[in-house]
Amino acid sequence: MKHLLIVTYSGDMQGTTLEKKLKDYVYHEYRDSICSEWAAENIFDDIQKECNRLAEANPKCKKPVIKFKEPAYSGDGYEIRIDSIDLNKNTGLLRMKLATTTYITRHETMTTAVDDITEI
């Protein structure tokens, strides 16, 4: 059984020009959304494609390496981040945590609480 994931933005707007543009894309595209575990790798692929597109549009910028971390054991979540040796640098992009309980207010339905339900 696949679970729902709560997707949150875990980065800041610091970094190189290409990193800033990539973080801006991720922030506006995926921040505060819900997806299934099946969609986590698709989101990673989409971020990779956007990174490649930005690298082609900005050939003078160094293309960052994007990493995808799957949960090692129950309780962990998925994580997508920019690979970096510098430990002081915020390289986070997205954190996807398993949704144990989803609350909907009495004035919402599932379709109004979630923008686009593609698969659950």
DSSP file (Angstrom, degrees, kcal/mol; ACC not computed):
  #  RESIDUE AA STRUCTURE BP1 BP2  ACC     N-H-->O    O-->H-N    N-H-->O    O-->H-N    TCO  KAPPA ALPHA  PHI   PSI    X-CA   Y-CA   Z-CA
    1    1 A M              0   0    0      0, 0.0     2,-0.3     0, 0.0     0, 0.0   0.000 360.0 360.0 360.0 133.3    0.0    0.0    0.0
    2    2 A K        -     0   0    0    118,-0.1     2,-0.2     1,-0.0    34,-0.0  -0.739 360.0-143.9 -95.3 145.0    1.3    3.4   -0.9
    3    3 A H        -     0   0    0     -2,-0.3    34,-1.4     1,-0.1     2,-0.3  -0.584  18.1-102.2-104.7 164.6    0.8    6.3    1.5
    4    4 A L  E     -A   36   0A   0     95,-0.4    95,-2.7    32,-0.2     2,-0.4  -0.618  34.4-150.0 -80.6 147.0    0.1   10.0    1.0
    5    5 A L  E     -AB  35  98A   0     30,-3.7    30,-2.1    -2,-0.3     2,-0.6  -0.966   8.9-139.4-121.5 137.0    3.0   12.4    1.4
    6    6 A I  E     -AB  34  97A   0     91,-3.1    91,-2.2    -2,-0.4     2,-0.5  -0.861  24.1-150.4 -91.8 120.8    2.8   16.0    2.7
    7    7 A V  E     +AB  33  96A   0     26,-3.2    26,-1.2    -2,-0.6    25,-0.5  -0.829  20.1 174.0-100.4 124.1    5.3   18.0    0.5
    8    8 A T  E     - B   0  95A   0     87,-2.7    87,-2.6    -2,-0.5     2,-0.4  -0.951  34.9-113.1-127.9 149.8    7.0   21.0    2.1
    9    9 A Y  E     - B   0  94A   0     -2,-0.3    85,-0.3    85,-0.2    84,-0.1  -0.674  29.8-179.8 -80.0 129.3    9.7   23.3    0.8
   10   10 A S        +     0   0    0     83,-1.8    82,-0.4    -2,-0.4    84,-0.2   0.228  49.4  82.2-116.5  13.6   12.8   22.9    2.8
   11   11 A G        -     0   0    0     82,-0.6     2,-0.2    80,-0.1    82,-0.1  -0.301  61.8-135.3-106.0-170.6   15.2   25.4    1.2
   12   12 A D        -     0   0    0     78,-0.3    -2,-0.1    80,-0.3    -1,-0.1  -0.689  34.9-101.8-129.4-173.2   16.0   29.1    1.2
   13   13 A M  S    S+     0   0    0     -2,-0.2     2,-0.2    10,-0.0     7,-0.1  -0.014  82.6 110.6-106.2  31.0   16.5   31.4   -1.7
   14   14 A Q        +     0   0    0     76,-0.2     2,-0.2     5,-0.1    -2,-0.2  -0.563  42.4  66.8 -96.8 164.7   20.3   31.5   -1.4
   15   15 A G  S    S-     0   0    0     -2,-0.2    76,-0.0     4,-0.1    -2,-0.0  -0.737  84.4 -26.5 125.5-170.1   22.9   30.0   -3.8
   16   16 A T     >  -     0   0    0     -2,-0.2     4,-2.7     1,-0.1     5,-0.2  -0.164  69.9 -96.7 -70.2 172.1   24.1   30.5   -7.4
   17   17 A T  H  > S+     0   0    0      1,-0.2     4,-2.0     2,-0.2     5,-0.2   0.911 127.0  46.4 -58.3 -43.8   22.0   32.0  -10.1
   18   18 A L  H  > S+     0   0    0      2,-0.2     4,-2.4     1,-0.2    -1,-0.2   0.902 111.9  50.5 -67.2 -41.2   21.0   28.6  -11.3
   19   19 A E  H  > S+     0   0    0      2,-0.2     4,-2.9     1,-0.2    -2,-0.2   0.897 109.7  51.3 -63.0 -40.2   20.3   27.3   -7.8
   20   20 A K  H  X S+     0   0    0     -4,-2.7     4,-2.3     2,-0.2    -2,-0.2   0.910 111.2  47.2 -63.5 -42.2   18.1   30.3   -7.1
   21   21 A K  H  X S+     0   0    0     -4,-2.0     4,-2.0    -5,-0.2    -2,-0.2   0.892 113.8  47.9 -66.5 -39.0   16.1   29.8  -10.3
   22   22 A L  H  X S+     0   0    0     -4,-2.4     4,-2.6     2,-0.2    -2,-0.2   0.921 112.1  48.9 -66.9 -43.8   15.7   26.1   -9.5
   23   23 A K  H  X S+     0   0    0     -4,-2.9     4,-2.7     1,-0.2    -2,-0.2   0.881 110.0  52.5 -62.9 -38.2   14.6   26.8   -5.9
   24   24 A D  H  X S+     0   0    0     -4,-2.3     4,-2.2    -5,-0.2    -1,-0.2   0.914 110.2  48.1 -63.2 -43.0   12.1   29.4   -7.2
   25   25 A Y  H  X S+     0   0    0     -4,-2.0     4,-2.1     2,-0.2     5,-0.2   0.943 114.2  45.7 -61.4 -48.6   10.6   26.8   -9.5
   26   26 A V  H  X>S+     0   0    0     -4,-2.6     4,-2.5     1,-0.2     5,-0.7   0.900 111.8  53.0 -62.8 -41.7   10.4   24.1   -6.8
   27   27 A Y  H  X5S+     0   0    0     -4,-2.7     4,-1.0     1,-0.2    -1,-0.2   0.930 116.2  37.4 -59.8 -48.1    8.9   26.6   -4.3
   28   28 A H  H  <5S+     0   0    0     -4,-2.2    -1,-0.2    -5,-0.2    -2,-0.2   0.761 122.0  43.8 -79.2 -24.2    6.1   27.7   -6.7
   29   29 A E  H  <5S+     0   0    0     -4,-2.1    -2,-0.2    -5,-0.2    -3,-0.2   0.863 129.7  12.7 -88.8 -38.1    5.4   24.3   -8.2
   30   30 A Y  H ><5S+     0   0    0     -4,-2.5     3,-0.7    -5,-0.2    -3,-0.2   0.527  82.0 128.0-123.4  -9.1    5.4   21.9   -5.2
   31   31 A R  T 3<<S-     0   0    0     -4,-1.0   -23,-0.2    -5,-0.7    63,-0.0  -0.263  84.4  -0.3 -58.6 135.2    5.3   23.9   -1.9
   32   32 A D  T 3  S+     0   0    0    -25,-0.5     2,-0.2     1,-0.2    -1,-0.2   0.913 100.3 132.1  53.7  53.9    2.6   22.8    0.5
   33   33 A S  E <   -A    7   0A   0    -26,-1.2   -26,-3.2    -3,-0.7     2,-0.4  -0.737  50.9-126.8-124.5 176.2    1.1   20.0   -1.7
   34   34 A I  E     +A    6   0A   0     -2,-0.2     2,-0.3   -28,-0.2   -28,-0.2  -0.973  31.5 161.5-124.8 138.1    0.1   16.4   -1.3
   35   35 A C  E     -A    5   0A   0    -30,-2.1   -30,-3.7    -2,-0.4     2,-0.2  -0.925  35.5-106.4-145.1 171.9    1.2   13.5   -3.4
   36   36 A S  E >>  -A    4   0A   0     -2,-0.3     4,-0.6   -32,-0.2     3,-0.6  -0.534  36.7-107.0 -92.8 167.4    1.4    9.7   -3.3
   37   37 A E  H >> S+     0   0    0    -34,-1.4     3,-0.7     1,-0.2     4,-0.6   0.832 120.9  60.4 -62.4 -31.0    4.6    7.7   -2.7
   38   38 A W  H 3> S+     0   0    0      1,-0.2     4,-0.6   -35,-0.2     3,-0.3   0.835 102.6  51.9 -64.3 -31.9    4.4    6.7   -6.4
   39   39 A A  H <> S+     0   0    0     -3,-0.6     4,-2.3     1,-0.2    -1,-0.2   0.626  87.2  83.5 -82.1 -12.7    4.6   10.4   -7.4
   40   40 A A  H <X S+     0   0    0     -3,-0.7     4,-1.9    -4,-0.6    -1,-0.2   0.913  94.2  43.6 -59.5 -45.4    7.7   11.2   -5.3
   41   41 A E  H  X S+     0   0    0     -4,-0.6     4,-2.5    -3,-0.3    -1,-0.2   0.844 111.0  55.7 -69.9 -32.2   10.1    9.9   -8.0
   42   42 A N  H  X S+     0   0    0     -4,-0.6     4,-2.3     2,-0.2    -2,-0.2   0.881 106.6  50.6 -65.5 -37.6    8.1   11.7  -10.7
   43   43 A I  H  X S+     0   0    0     -4,-2.3     4,-2.3     2,-0.2    -2,-0.2   0.917 109.9  50.4 -64.2 -43.1    8.5   14.9   -8.8
   44   44 A F  H  X S+     0   0    0     -4,-1.9     4,-2.3     1,-0.2    -2,-0.2   0.923 110.2  49.9 -59.9 -44.9   12.3   14.2   -8.6
   45   45 A D  H  X S+     0   0    0     -4,-2.5     4,-2.4     1,-0.2    -1,-0.2   0.894 109.9  51.1 -61.0 -40.6   12.4   13.6  -12.4
   46   46 A D  H  X S+     0   0    0     -4,-2.3     4,-2.3     2,-0.2    -1,-0.2   0.902 109.8  49.1 -64.0 -41.2   10.5   16.8  -13.1
   47   47 A I  H  X S+     0   0    0     -4,-2.3     4,-2.3     2,-0.2    -2,-0.2   0.889 110.4  51.7 -65.4 -38.6   13.0   18.8  -10.9
   48   48 A Q  H  X S+     0   0    0     -4,-2.3     4,-2.5     2,-0.2    -2,-0.2   0.922 109.8  49.2 -61.7 -44.3   15.9   17.1  -12.8
   49   49 A K  H  X S+     0   0    0     -4,-2.4     4,-2.5     1,-0.2    -2,-0.2   0.908 111.6  48.5 -62.5 -42.4   14.3   18.1  -16.2
   50   50 A E  H  X S+     0   0    0     -4,-2.3     4,-2.6     2,-0.2    -1,-0.2   0.891 110.4  51.8 -65.4 -38.8   13.9   21.7  -15.0
   51   51 A C  H  X S+     0   0    0     -4,-2.3     4,-2.2     2,-0.2    -2,-0.2   0.914 111.0  47.6 -62.4 -43.6   17.5   21.8  -13.8
   52   52 A N  H  X S+     0   0    0     -4,-2.5     4,-2.0     2,-0.2    -2,-0.2   0.904 112.1  49.9 -63.5 -42.0   18.6   20.5  -17.2
   53   53 A R  H  X S+     0   0    0     -4,-2.5     4,-2.0     1,-0.2    -2,-0.2   0.916 112.1  47.3 -63.4 -43.8   16.5   23.2  -18.9
   54   54 A L  H  X S+     0   0    0     -4,-2.6     4,-1.5     1,-0.2    -1,-0.2   0.867 110.1  53.4 -65.0 -36.7   17.9   25.9  -16.7
   55   55 A A  H  < S+     0   0    0     -4,-2.2    -1,-0.2     2,-0.2    -2,-0.2   0.876 109.7  47.9 -66.8 -37.2   21.4   24.7  -17.3
   56   56 A E  H  < S+     0   0    0     -4,-2.0    -2,-0.2     1,-0.2    -1,-0.2   0.879 112.8  48.4 -69.1 -37.8   20.9   24.9  -21.1
   57   57 A A  H  < S+     0   0    0     -4,-2.0    -2,-0.2     1,-0.3    -1,-0.2   0.750 120.7  37.6 -73.6 -23.7   19.4   28.4  -20.8
   58   58 A N    ><  +     0   0    0     -4,-1.5     3,-1.6    -5,-0.1    -1,-0.3  -0.655  68.4 169.5-126.4  73.8   22.3   29.5  -18.6
   59   59 A P  T 3  S+     0   0    0      0, 0.0    -1,-0.1     0, 0.0     4,-0.1   0.695  73.8  60.9 -65.2 -19.1   25.4   27.8  -20.0
   60   60 A K  T 3  S+     0   0    0      2,-0.1     2,-0.2     0, 0.0    -5,-0.1   0.691  90.2  86.5 -79.5 -17.5   27.9   29.9  -17.9
   61   61 A C  S <  S-     0   0    0     -3,-1.6     2,-0.4    -6,-0.2    -3,-0.1  -0.587  85.7-114.8 -85.9 144.3   26.3   28.6  -14.7
   62   62 A K        -     0   0    0     -2,-0.2   -44,-0.1     1,-0.1   -46,-0.1  -0.637  31.7-123.5 -76.4 129.3   27.5   25.4  -13.0
   63   63 A K        -     0   0    0     -2,-0.4     2,-0.1    -4,-0.1    -1,-0.1  -0.605  25.2-132.5 -76.6 125.3   24.7   22.8  -13.1
   64   64 A P        -     0   0    0      0, 0.0     2,-0.5     0, 0.0    20,-0.1  -0.416  14.2-120.6 -75.8 154.1   23.9   21.5   -9.5
   65   65 A V        -     0   0    0     18,-0.4    18,-3.4    -2,-0.1     2,-0.4  -0.843  24.9-148.7 -94.4 126.9   23.6   17.8   -8.8
   66   66 A I  E     -C   82   0A   0     -2,-0.5     2,-0.3    16,-0.2    16,-0.2  -0.829  10.9-159.4-100.0 132.4   20.2   16.9   -7.4
   67   67 A K  E     -C   81   0A   0     14,-3.4    14,-2.1    -2,-0.4     2,-0.5  -0.865   6.7-153.7-113.5 146.2   19.9   14.0   -4.9
   68   68 A F  E     -C   80   0A   0     -2,-0.3     2,-0.6    12,-0.2    12,-0.2  -0.980   9.6-163.0-119.6 119.5   16.8   11.9   -4.0
   69   69 A K  E     -C   79   0A   0     10,-3.4    10,-2.0    -2,-0.5     3,-0.0  -0.908   3.8-158.8-107.5 119.8   16.8   10.3   -0.5
   70   70 A E        -     0   0    0     -2,-0.6     2,-0.1     8,-0.2     7,-0.1  -0.601  38.2 -85.9 -88.7 156.8   14.3    7.5    0.1
   71   71 A P        -     0   0    0      0, 0.0    -1,-0.1     0, 0.0     3,-0.1  -0.409  29.6-154.4 -65.8 135.3   13.3    6.6    3.6
   72   72 A A  S    S-     0   0    0      1,-0.2     2,-0.3     5,-0.2    -2,-0.0   0.826  74.8 -10.0 -77.3 -32.9   15.6    4.2    5.3
   73   73 A Y  S >  S-     0   0    0      4,-0.1     3,-1.8    -3,-0.0    -1,-0.2  -0.934  99.4 -52.6-155.5 174.6   13.0    2.9    7.6
   74   74 A S  T 3  S+     0   0    0     -2,-0.3     3,-0.1     1,-0.2    -2,-0.0  -0.253 119.0  32.0 -58.3 136.9    9.5    3.6    8.8
   75   75 A G  T 3  S+     0   0    0      1,-0.5    -1,-0.2    -4,-0.0    23,-0.1  -0.007  93.2 106.5 104.7 -28.0    9.0    7.2   10.0
   76   76 A D    <   -     0   0    0     -3,-1.8    -1,-0.5    21,-0.1    22,-0.3  -0.347  57.6-146.2 -74.1 163.7   11.5    8.8    7.7
   77   77 A G        -     0   0    0     20,-0.1    20,-0.2    -7,-0.1     2,-0.2  -0.755  22.3 -90.6-122.3 174.0   10.3   10.8    4.7
   78   78 A Y  E     - D   0  96A   0     18,-2.3    18,-2.9    -2,-0.3     2,-0.4  -0.514  40.4-165.2 -80.9 153.9   11.6   11.4    1.2
   79   79 A E  E     -CD  69  95A   0    -10,-2.0   -10,-3.4    16,-0.2     2,-0.5  -0.993  14.1-165.0-145.7 136.0   13.9   14.3    0.6
   80   80 A I  E     +CD  68  94A   0     14,-2.5    14,-2.1    -2,-0.4    13,-1.7  -0.988  28.6 154.2-119.8 126.0   15.1   16.1   -2.5
   81   81 A R  E     -CD  67  92A   0    -14,-2.1   -14,-3.4    -2,-0.5     2,-0.5  -0.946  47.3 -99.2-147.5 164.7   18.1   18.3   -2.2
   82   82 A I  E     -C   66   0A   0      9,-3.2     2,-0.3    -2,-0.3   -16,-0.2  -0.764  44.8-119.4 -85.9 129.8   21.1   19.8   -4.0
   83   83 A D        +     0   0    0    -18,-3.4   -18,-0.4    -2,-0.5     2,-0.3  -0.532  46.1 160.6 -73.1 131.3   24.3   17.9   -3.4
   84   84 A S        -     0   0    0     -2,-0.3     7,-0.1     1,-0.1    -3,-0.0  -0.996  44.1-149.7-152.6 148.4   27.0   19.9   -1.7
   85   85 A I  S    S+     0   0    0     -2,-0.3     2,-0.5     2,-0.0    -1,-0.1   0.766  78.7  93.0 -85.1 -29.5   30.2   19.5    0.3
   86   86 A D    >   -     0   0    0      1,-0.2     3,-0.8     2,-0.1    -2,-0.0  -0.541  58.6-165.9 -70.7 113.6   29.6   22.7    2.2
   87   87 A L  T 3  S+     0   0    0     -2,-0.5    -1,-0.2     1,-0.2     4,-0.1   0.686  84.4  60.5 -75.5 -18.2   27.8   21.8    5.4
   88   88 A N  T 3  S+     0   0    0      2,-0.1     2,-0.4     0, 0.0    -1,-0.2   0.551  86.6  93.8 -84.4  -7.4   26.9   25.4    6.2
   89   89 A K  S <  S-     0   0    0     -3,-0.8     2,-0.9     1,-0.0    -5,-0.1  -0.695  77.7-128.9 -91.1 134.8   24.9   25.8    2.9
   90   90 A N        +     0   0    0     -2,-0.4   -78,-0.3     1,-0.2   -76,-0.2  -0.734  37.4 164.5 -81.6 108.3   21.2   25.2    2.9
   91   91 A T        +     0   0    0     -2,-0.9    -9,-3.2   -80,-0.1    -1,-0.2   0.231  26.7 127.9-110.3  11.9   20.8   22.8    0.0
   92   92 A G  E     + D   0  81A   0    -82,-0.4   -80,-0.3   -11,-0.2   -11,-0.2  -0.360  22.0 163.9 -71.0 148.6   17.3   21.6    0.8
   93   93 A L  E     -     0   0A   0    -13,-1.7   -83,-1.8     1,-0.4   -82,-0.6   0.558  63.7  -0.3-122.1 -65.3   14.5   21.6   -1.9
   94   94 A L  E     -BD   9  80A   0    -14,-2.1   -14,-2.5   -85,-0.3     2,-0.4  -0.977  48.5-162.2-134.0 145.4   11.6   19.4   -0.8
   95   95 A R  E     -BD   8  79A   0    -87,-2.6   -87,-2.7    -2,-0.4     2,-0.6  -0.998   9.7-164.2-121.8 130.6   10.8   17.2    2.2
   96   96 A M  E     -BD   7  78A   0    -18,-2.9   -18,-2.3    -2,-0.4     2,-0.4  -0.935  10.3-172.0-119.9 107.9    8.0   14.7    1.8
   97   97 A K  E     -B    6   0A   0    -91,-2.2   -91,-3.1    -2,-0.6   -20,-0.1  -0.787  31.6-102.7-104.2 141.1    6.7   13.3    5.0
   98   98 A L  E     -B    5   0A   0     -2,-0.4     2,-0.8   -22,-0.3   -93,-0.2  -0.382  33.4-130.2 -61.2 131.2    4.3   10.4    5.4
   99   99 A A        +     0   0    0    -95,-2.7   -95,-0.4     1,-0.2     3,-0.2  -0.758  30.0 174.3 -86.7 111.0    0.8   11.7    6.2
  100  100 A T  S    S+     0   0    0     -2,-0.8     2,-0.4     1,-0.3    -1,-0.2   0.851  74.0  13.8 -84.1 -36.1   -0.5    9.8    9.2
  101  101 A T        -     0   0    0      2,-0.0     2,-0.5     0, 0.0    -1,-0.3  -0.994  66.2-159.4-140.7 132.2   -3.7   11.8    9.5
  102  102 A T        -     0   0    0     -2,-0.4     2,-0.4    -3,-0.2    -3,-0.0  -0.959  12.2-158.7-113.8 123.4   -5.2   14.3    7.1
  103  103 A Y        -     0   0    0     -2,-0.5     2,-0.4     0, 0.0    -2,-0.0  -0.834   8.0-172.2-103.6 136.9   -7.7   16.8    8.4
  104  104 A I        -     0   0    0     -2,-0.4     6,-0.1     4,-0.1    -2,-0.0  -0.996  26.2-122.2-124.1 131.7  -10.2   18.6    6.3
  105  105 A T    >   -     0   0    0     -2,-0.4     3,-1.8     1,-0.1     8,-0.1  -0.209  29.6-105.1 -69.2 165.6  -12.3   21.4    7.9
  106  106 A R  T 3  S+     0   0    0      1,-0.3    -1,-0.1     3,-0.0    -2,-0.0   0.674 120.1  54.6 -68.3 -15.4  -16.0   21.2    7.9
  107  107 A H  T 3  S+     0   0    0      2,-0.0     2,-0.3     0, 0.0    -1,-0.3   0.374 101.1  74.0 -97.2   4.0  -16.3   23.8    5.1
  108  108 A E    <   -     0   0    0     -3,-1.8     2,-0.3     4,-0.0    -4,-0.1  -0.831  59.6-157.2-116.1 153.3  -14.0   21.8    2.8
  109  109 A T     >  -     0   0    0     -2,-0.3     4,-2.1     1,-0.0     3,-0.4  -0.738  42.4 -99.5-111.8 171.8  -14.4   18.7    0.7
  110  110 A M  H  > S+     0   0    0     -2,-0.3     4,-1.5     1,-0.2    -1,-0.0   0.871 123.6  53.8 -61.2 -35.0  -11.4   16.7   -0.4
  111  111 A T  H  4 S+     0   0    0      1,-0.2    -1,-0.2     2,-0.2     6,-0.1   0.812 111.8  43.2 -73.0 -28.0  -11.5   18.3   -3.9
  112  112 A T  H  4 S+     0   0    0     -3,-0.4    -1,-0.2     1,-0.2    -2,-0.2   0.766 111.9  53.8 -85.4 -24.7  -11.4   21.8   -2.4
  113  113 A A  H  < S+     0   0    0     -4,-2.1     2,-0.5     1,-0.1    -2,-0.2   0.803 112.6  46.5 -75.8 -28.6   -8.7   21.0    0.1
  114  114 A V  S  < S-     0   0    0     -4,-1.5     3,-0.3    -5,-0.2    -1,-0.1  -0.961  73.9-149.3-118.4 129.8   -6.4   19.6   -2.6
  115  115 A D  S    S+     0   0    0     -2,-0.5     2,-0.4     1,-0.2    -1,-0.1   0.937  84.1  13.1 -62.6 -49.9   -5.9   21.5   -5.9
  116  116 A D        -     0   0    0      0, 0.0     2,-0.9     0, 0.0    -1,-0.2  -0.908  62.9-166.4-138.7 105.7   -5.3   18.6   -8.2
  117  117 A I        +     0   0    0     -2,-0.4     3,-0.1    -3,-0.3   -82,-0.1  -0.819  23.2 155.5 -92.6 107.9   -6.1   15.0   -7.3
  118  118 A T        -     0   0    0     -2,-0.9     2,-0.3     1,-0.4    -1,-0.2   0.815  70.0  -9.3-100.0 -41.3   -4.4   12.8   -9.9
  119  119 A E              0   0    0      1,-0.1    -1,-0.4   -83,-0.0   -83,-0.2  -0.944 360.0 360.0-157.0 138.6   -4.1    9.6   -8.0
  120  120 A I              0   0    0     -2,-0.3    -1,-0.1    -3,-0.1  -118,-0.1   0.256 360.0 360.0-136.4 360.0   -4.5    8.7   -4.3
